[in-house]
Amino acid sequence: MTVVNLQYYAQLREQAGASSEQLHTAATSLQELYEELRTRHGFSLAAEALKVAVNAQFSAWDRPLRDGDTIVFIPPVAGG
């Protein structure tokens, strides 16, 4: 199991009911992790609609997870 730190913003924060959490996961990639979180929290956005950052760097969805990673899934931004 890998331990990761997650931060949620906007719609994802509302759906998760929290702005952050620490998670023990068997997921091996960011894609697998997001699918696990969609099931866990009922996230309505598909991965294709998001950007993802790991340790403050934008990342590819197939990046392997490492213990202690801080992961942010970034939903689309609406502006006005």
N, CA, C and O atoms as a MOPAC input file, in Angstrom:
PM7 MOZYME 1SCF
protein

 N      0.83400 1    -1.19300 1     0.00000 1
 C      0.00000 1     0.00000 1     0.00000 1
 C      0.87500 1     1.25000 1     0.00000 1
 O      1.92200 1     1.30500 1     0.64500 1
 N      0.41800 1     2.23100 1    -0.73200 1
 C      1.09400 1     3.51300 1    -0.82400 1
 C      0.27400 1     4.54800 1    -0.06200 1
 O     -0.95500 1     4.53500 1    -0.11900 1
 N      0.94600 1     5.43400 1     0.64200 1
 C      0.27100 1     6.50900 1     1.36500 1
 C      0.47800 1     7.80300 1     0.58600 1
 O      1.61000 1     8.21600 1     0.33800 1
 N     -0.64300 1     8.44500 1     0.20000 1
 C     -0.57500 1     9.70500 1    -0.53800 1
 C     -1.40900 1    10.76000 1     0.18200 1
 O     -2.33900 1    10.44500 1     0.92500 1
 N     -1.05500 1    12.00500 1    -0.05700 1
 C     -1.77800 1    13.14900 1     0.49200 1
 C     -2.53400 1    13.80500 1    -0.65200 1
 O     -1.94500 1    14.15100 1    -1.67700 1
 N     -3.82200 1    13.97400 1    -0.47700 1
 C     -4.67400 1    14.51500 1    -1.53600 1
 C     -5.20700 1    15.87600 1    -1.14500 1
 O     -5.54300 1    16.11400 1     0.01600 1
 N     -5.28400 1    16.77400 1    -2.12300 1
 C     -5.88700 1    18.08600 1    -1.92100 1
 C     -6.98500 1    18.24700 1    -2.95800 1
 O     -6.79600 1    17.92000 1    -4.13000 1
 N     -8.13700 1    18.75600 1    -2.52100 1
 C     -9.28900 1    18.91800 1    -3.40000 1
 C     -9.69300 1    20.39200 1    -3.48600 1
 O     -9.62700 1    21.12300 1    -2.49800 1
 N    -10.10400 1    20.80800 1    -4.66300 1
 C    -10.55700 1    22.17200 1    -4.88600 1
 C    -11.87300 1    22.16600 1    -5.64200 1
 O    -12.20200 1    21.21600 1    -6.35200 1
 N    -12.62600 1    23.25900 1    -5.47000 1
 C    -13.86000 1    23.51600 1    -6.21000 1
 C    -14.82900 1    22.33400 1    -6.10800 1
 O    -15.11600 1    21.85700 1    -5.01000 1
 N    -15.31800 1    21.87500 1    -7.22500 1
 C    -16.32400 1    20.81800 1    -7.28100 1
 C    -15.86300 1    19.53700 1    -6.58300 1
 O    -16.65900 1    18.87500 1    -5.91700 1
 N    -14.59900 1    19.18700 1    -6.73000 1
 C    -14.10100 1    17.96500 1    -6.10000 1
 C    -14.11600 1    18.08800 1    -4.57600 1
 O    -14.40200 1    17.11400 1    -3.87800 1
 N    -13.81200 1    19.26900 1    -4.06200 1
 C    -13.85100 1    19.49100 1    -2.61000 1
 C    -15.27900 1    19.32200 1    -2.09400 1
 O    -15.50100 1    18.71600 1    -1.04500 1
 N    -16.23400 1    19.85600 1    -2.83200 1
 C    -17.63400 1    19.72700 1    -2.43800 1
 C    -18.07100 1    18.26100 1    -2.44200 1
 O    -18.75000 1    17.81600 1    -1.51600 1
 N    -17.69000 1    17.51600 1    -3.47000 1
 C    -18.11600 1    16.12700 1    -3.58600 1
 C    -17.40700 1    15.22400 1    -2.57600 1
 O    -17.99300 1    14.24800 1    -2.10800 1
 N    -16.15600 1    15.53600 1    -2.23700 1
 C    -15.42100 1    14.74900 1    -1.25000 1
 C    -15.83900 1    15.10600 1     0.17500 1
 O    -15.67600 1    14.30700 1     1.09600 1
 N    -16.38000 1    16.31700 1     0.34700 1
 C    -16.75500 1    16.77000 1     1.68200 1
 C    -15.56000 1    17.16300 1     2.52900 1
 O    -15.65900 1    17.24700 1     3.75300 1
 N    -14.41700 1    17.40600 1     1.87200 1
 C    -13.19100 1    17.79200 1     2.57900 1
 C    -12.24600 1    18.46000 1     1.58900 1
 O    -12.35000 1    18.25000 1     0.38000 1
 N    -11.33100 1    19.25900 1     2.10300 1
 C    -10.35600 1    19.90900 1     1.22600 1
 C     -9.08100 1    19.08300 1     1.07400 1
 O     -8.27500 1    19.32600 1     0.17500 1
 N     -8.90700 1    18.09400 1     1.97200 1
 C     -7.71600 1    17.24600 1     1.87900 1
 C     -7.96100 1    15.94200 1     2.62900 1
 O     -8.87400 1    15.83700 1     3.44800 1
 N     -7.13300 1    14.96600 1     2.33300 1
 C     -7.14900 1    13.70400 1     3.06900 1
 C     -5.85700 1    12.95300 1     2.79200 1
 O     -5.19400 1    13.16700 1     1.77800 1
 N     -5.52200 1    12.07300 1     3.71400 1
 C     -4.41400 1    11.15500 1     3.50400 1
 C     -5.03200 1     9.79300 1     3.23100 1
 O     -5.96700 1     9.38500 1     3.91900 1
 N     -4.51200 1     9.08600 1     2.22400 1
 C     -5.13500 1     7.84500 1     1.79000 1
 C     -4.10200 1     6.74400 1     1.63100 1
 O     -3.02800 1     6.96600 1     1.07200 1
 N     -4.42700 1     5.56600 1     2.11800 1
 C     -3.65600 1     4.35600 1     1.86400 1
 C     -4.30400 1     3.70600 1     0.65000 1
 O     -5.49700 1     3.40600 1     0.68300 1
 N     -3.55500 1     3.48400 1    -0.41200 1
 C     -4.13600 1     2.98600 1    -1.65000 1
 C     -3.30200 1     1.86800 1    -2.25900 1
 O     -2.08400 1     1.81400 1    -2.08500 1
 N     -3.97200 1     0.99000 1    -2.96800 1
 C     -3.29900 1    -0.05200 1    -3.74000 1
 C     -3.11100 1     0.38800 1    -5.18700 1
 O     -2.50300 1    -0.33200 1    -5.97800 1
 N     -3.62900 1     1.57000 1    -5.54100 1
 C     -3.47600 1     2.09300 1    -6.90600 1
 C     -1.99300 1     2.25200 1    -7.22100 1
 O     -1.19300 1     2.56300 1    -6.33800 1
 N     -1.63400 1     2.04000 1    -8.47200 1
 C     -0.23200 1     2.16000 1    -8.86300 1
 C      0.04200 1     3.38400 1    -9.73000 1
 O      1.19800 1     3.74900 1    -9.94100 1
 N     -1.02700 1     4.02600 1   -10.23700 1
 C     -0.85500 1     5.21500 1   -11.07900 1
 C     -1.88800 1     6.26200 1   -10.68400 1
 O     -2.83900 1     5.96900 1    -9.96000 1
 N     -1.69300 1     7.47300 1   -11.16400 1
 C     -2.64400 1     8.54600 1   -10.89600 1
 C     -4.01200 1     8.21500 1   -11.47500 1
 O     -5.03500 1     8.51300 1   -10.85900 1
 N     -4.03700 1     7.60500 1   -12.64600 1
 C     -5.29600 1     7.21500 1   -13.28100 1
 C     -6.06300 1     6.23400 1   -12.38600 1
 O     -7.25600 1     6.41800 1   -12.14300 1
 N     -5.38600 1     5.20600 1   -11.90400 1
 C     -6.03200 1     4.23300 1   -11.01800 1
 C     -6.50500 1     4.89100 1    -9.72400 1
 O     -7.58700 1     4.58400 1    -9.22400 1
 N     -5.69900 1     5.78800 1    -9.19300 1
 C     -6.06800 1     6.48400 1    -7.97100 1
 C     -7.33100 1     7.30500 1    -8.17900 1
 O     -8.23700 1     7.27400 1    -7.34600 1
 N     -7.39800 1     8.04000 1    -9.28500 1
 C     -8.57700 1     8.87200 1    -9.51400 1
 C     -9.82700 1     8.00600 1    -9.66600 1
 O    -10.89200 1     8.37400 1    -9.16900 1
 N     -9.71700 1     6.87900 1   -10.33400 1
 C    -10.87600 1     5.98700 1   -10.47700 1
 C    -11.31300 1     5.45800 1    -9.10800 1
 O    -12.50900 1     5.32100 1    -8.85100 1
 N    -10.36000 1     5.16500 1    -8.24100 1
 C    -10.68700 1     4.74500 1    -6.87600 1
 C    -11.43400 1     5.85300 1    -6.13900 1
 O    -12.41400 1     5.59500 1    -5.44000 1
 N    -10.96000 1     7.08900 1    -6.30200 1
 C    -11.60000 1     8.22600 1    -5.63900 1
 C    -12.98300 1     8.51700 1    -6.21800 1
 O    -13.88400 1     8.93000 1    -5.48800 1
 N    -13.15700 1     8.30600 1    -7.51500 1
 C    -14.48600 1     8.50000 1    -8.12000 1
 C    -15.49400 1     7.56400 1    -7.47000 1
 O    -16.62700 1     7.95600 1    -7.19100 1
 N    -15.08000 1     6.33800 1    -7.23200 1
 C    -15.96600 1     5.37400 1    -6.58200 1
 C    -16.19800 1     5.76200 1    -5.12500 1
 O    -17.32500 1     5.71700 1    -4.63200 1
 N    -15.14000 1     6.13600 1    -4.45500 1
 C    -15.20700 1     6.45900 1    -3.01900 1
 C    -16.03900 1     7.70000 1    -2.73100 1
 O    -16.84600 1     7.70500 1    -1.80100 1
 N    -15.84700 1     8.76900 1    -3.53400 1
 C    -16.48400 1    10.05900 1    -3.25600 1
 C    -17.59600 1    10.42200 1    -4.24100 1
 O    -18.29200 1    11.41700 1    -4.04000 1
 N    -17.77100 1     9.64000 1    -5.29000 1
 C    -18.80300 1     9.96700 1    -6.27400 1
 C    -18.44200 1    11.14200 1    -7.16900 1
 O    -19.32400 1    11.87200 1    -7.62100 1
 N    -17.14800 1    11.32900 1    -7.43000 1
 C    -16.74100 1    12.42500 1    -8.31400 1
 C    -17.42300 1    12.27800 1    -9.66700 1
 O    -17.41700 1    11.19700 1   -10.25700 1
 N    -18.01100 1    13.36400 1   -10.15500 1
 C    -18.75000 1    13.31800 1   -11.41100 1
 C    -17.88400 1    13.64300 1   -12.62300 1
 O    -18.27100 1    13.33700 1   -13.75100 1
 N    -16.74000 1    14.24800 1   -12.41600 1
 C    -15.86900 1    14.61600 1   -13.53800 1
 C    -15.01800 1    13.43100 1   -13.97800 1
 O    -14.46700 1    12.70700 1   -13.14900 1
 N    -14.91600 1    13.24400 1   -15.28800 1
 C    -14.01200 1    12.23300 1   -15.83500 1
 C    -12.57400 1    12.74000 1   -15.73800 1
 O    -12.33400 1    13.94700 1   -15.71800 1
 N    -11.63800 1    11.82400 1   -15.68000 1
 C    -10.22400 1    12.20400 1   -15.58500 1
 C     -9.81300 1    13.12400 1   -16.73500 1
 O     -8.98400 1    14.01500 1   -16.55300 1
 N    -10.38900 1    12.91000 1   -17.90900 1
 C    -10.03200 1    13.70900 1   -19.08700 1
 C    -10.36600 1    15.18900 1   -18.90400 1
 O     -9.81300 1    16.03700 1   -19.60500 1
 N    -11.25600 1    15.50500 1   -17.97800 1
 C    -11.65400 1    16.88900 1   -17.73300 1
 C    -10.73100 1    17.59600 1   -16.74100 1
 O    -10.87300 1    18.79600 1   -16.50800 1
 N     -9.78500 1    16.85700 1   -16.15600 1
 C     -8.93300 1    17.39100 1   -15.10100 1
 C     -7.47400 1    17.48500 1   -15.51400 1
 O     -7.02600 1    16.81300 1   -16.44300 1
 N     -6.75800 1    18.32100 1   -14.81300 1
 C     -5.29000 1    18.30400 1   -14.80500 1
 C     -4.89100 1    17.68400 1   -13.47500 1
 O     -5.67300 1    17.68200 1   -12.52500 1
 N     -3.67900 1    17.16200 1   -13.40900 1
 C     -3.21600 1    16.57900 1   -12.15500 1
 C     -1.78600 1    17.05900 1   -11.88900 1
 O     -0.96100 1    17.15200 1   -12.79700 1
 N     -1.52400 1    17.35900 1   -10.61400 1
 C     -0.18200 1    17.78000 1   -10.20300 1
 C      0.26700 1    16.89100 1    -9.04500 1
 O     -0.52100 1    16.52100 1    -8.17500 1
 N      1.54200 1    16.56700 1    -9.06400 1
 C      2.15100 1    15.77500 1    -8.00100 1
 C      3.35100 1    16.55100 1    -7.46800 1
 O      4.25800 1    16.92200 1    -8.21400 1
 N      3.33100 1    16.78200 1    -6.17200 1
 C      4.42000 1    17.52500 1    -5.53500 1
 C      4.68100 1    18.84900 1    -6.24600 1
 O      5.82500 1    19.22000 1    -6.50900 1
 N      3.56800 1    19.56400 1    -6.55600 1
 C      3.58300 1    20.90100 1    -7.15400 1
 C      4.07700 1    20.93400 1    -8.60400 1
 O      4.46900 1    21.99400 1    -9.09100 1
 N      4.06500 1    19.79200 1    -9.30100 1
 C      4.45800 1    19.72500 1   -10.71100 1
 C      3.35300 1    19.03300 1   -11.50200 1
 O      2.89100 1    17.96000 1   -11.11400 1
 N      2.92400 1    19.64300 1   -12.61600 1
 C      1.94900 1    18.96500 1   -13.45900 1
 C      2.51700 1    17.61900 1   -13.87900 1
 O      3.72300 1    17.47500 1   -14.07600 1
 N      1.63200 1    16.63200 1   -14.01400 1
 C      2.09500 1    15.27400 1   -14.24900 1
 C      1.20900 1    14.56700 1   -15.26500 1
 O      0.06800 1    14.96600 1   -15.50200 1
 N      1.75400 1    13.50900 1   -15.86200 1
 C      0.99000 1    12.63000 1   -16.75400 1
 C      0.18500 1    11.65700 1   -15.89800 1
 O      0.59900 1    11.30900 1   -14.79200 1
 N     -0.95700 1    11.22200 1   -16.40700 1
 C     -1.85000 1    10.33500 1   -15.66900 1
 C     -1.23700 1     8.96000 1   -15.41000 1
 O     -1.65700 1     8.26800 1   -14.48200 1
 N     -0.26000 1     8.55600 1   -16.20300 1
 C      0.31100 1     7.21300 1   -16.01300 1
 C      1.49300 1     7.20700 1   -15.04200 1
 O      2.14800 1     6.17800 1   -14.87200 1
 N      1.77000 1     8.34600 1   -14.40700 1
 C      2.88600 1     8.42800 1   -13.46300 1
 C      2.64900 1     7.47100 1   -12.29200 1
 O      1.55600 1     7.43500 1   -11.72700 1
 N      3.67100 1     6.70200 1   -11.93100 1
 C      3.54400 1     5.80800 1   -10.76800 1
 C      3.42500 1     6.60400 1    -9.47200 1
 O      4.00400 1     7.68200 1    -9.34400 1
 N      2.68100 1     6.07600 1    -8.52500 1
 C      2.55200 1     6.70300 1    -7.21200 1
 C      3.73200 1     6.32700 1    -6.33700 1
 O      4.27500 1     5.22600 1    -6.43400 1
 N      4.12100 1     7.26900 1    -5.47300 1
 C      5.19700 1     7.02100 1    -4.50700 1
 C      4.70900 1     7.43500 1    -3.12300 1
 O      3.93200 1     8.37900 1    -2.98200 1
 N      5.17100 1     6.72400 1    -2.11900 1
 C      4.82200 1     7.07200 1    -0.74200 1
 C      5.10500 1     8.54300 1    -0.47600 1
 O      6.17500 1     9.05000 1    -0.81100 1
 N      4.13800 1     9.22100 1     0.12600 1
 C      4.33000 1    10.60800 1     0.52100 1
 C      3.99900 1    11.63200 1    -0.54600 1
 O      4.07200 1    12.83200 1    -0.28000 1
 N      3.63300 1    11.19100 1    -1.76200 1
 C      3.26100 1    12.14600 1    -2.81100 1
 C      2.09800 1    13.02300 1    -2.34500 1
 O      1.19100 1    12.55500 1    -1.65600 1
 N      2.14000 1    14.29500 1    -2.72900 1
 C      1.00900 1    15.20100 1    -2.53400 1
 C      0.39300 1    15.40400 1    -3.90900 1
 O      1.05100 1    15.88100 1    -4.83400 1
 N     -0.87100 1    15.03800 1    -4.03200 1
 C     -1.54400 1    15.00500 1    -5.33100 1
 C     -2.71800 1    15.98000 1    -5.31000 1
 O     -3.49900 1    16.02400 1    -4.36000 1
 N     -2.81700 1    16.75700 1    -6.38600 1
 C     -3.92300 1    17.69600 1    -6.55600 1
 C     -4.57300 1    17.41200 1    -7.89800 1
 O     -3.91700 1    17.47000 1    -8.93800 1
 N     -5.86200 1    17.10500 1    -7.87300 1
 C     -6.64000 1    16.98000 1    -9.10100 1
 C     -7.28700 1    18.33500 1    -9.33200 1
 O     -7.99500 1    18.84200 1    -8.46200 1
 N     -7.04900 1    18.92800 1   -10.50000 1
 C     -7.44800 1    20.30400 1   -10.76300 1
 C     -8.61100 1    20.31800 1   -11.75200 1
 O     -8.43900 1    19.98400 1   -12.92400 1
 N     -9.80900 1    20.71000 1   -11.26900 1
 C    -10.96700 1    20.74500 1   -12.15600 1
 C    -10.89600 1    21.95800 1   -13.08500 1
 O    -10.11000 1    22.87800 1   -12.86100 1
 N    -11.73300 1    21.94500 1   -14.13600 1
 C    -11.76100 1    23.09600 1   -15.03200 1
 C    -12.14100 1    24.36500 1   -14.25200 1
 O    -12.91100 1    24.31500 1   -13.29300 1
 N    -11.59400 1    25.47100 1   -14.67900 1
 C    -11.86500 1    26.75000 1   -14.01000 1
 C    -12.86700 1    27.54200 1   -14.82300 1
 O    -12.68900 1    27.74800 1   -16.02400 1
 N    -13.91600 1    27.98300 1   -14.16100 1
 C    -14.88800 1    28.87500 1   -14.80400 1
 C    -14.54000 1    30.30100 1   -14.43200 1
 O    -14.22300 1    30.58900 1   -13.27800 1
 N    -14.59700 1    31.17100 1   -15.38400 1
 C    -14.23300 1    32.55900 1   -15.09200 1
 C    -15.32600 1    33.50300 1   -15.51300 1
 O    -16.30200 1    33.13000 1   -16.16400 1
 N    -15.12800 1    34.72200 1   -15.12200 1
 C    -16.13400 1    35.70100 1   -15.48300 1
 C    -15.55700 1    37.07000 1   -15.52100 1
 O    -16.26800 1    38.03200 1   -15.81000 1

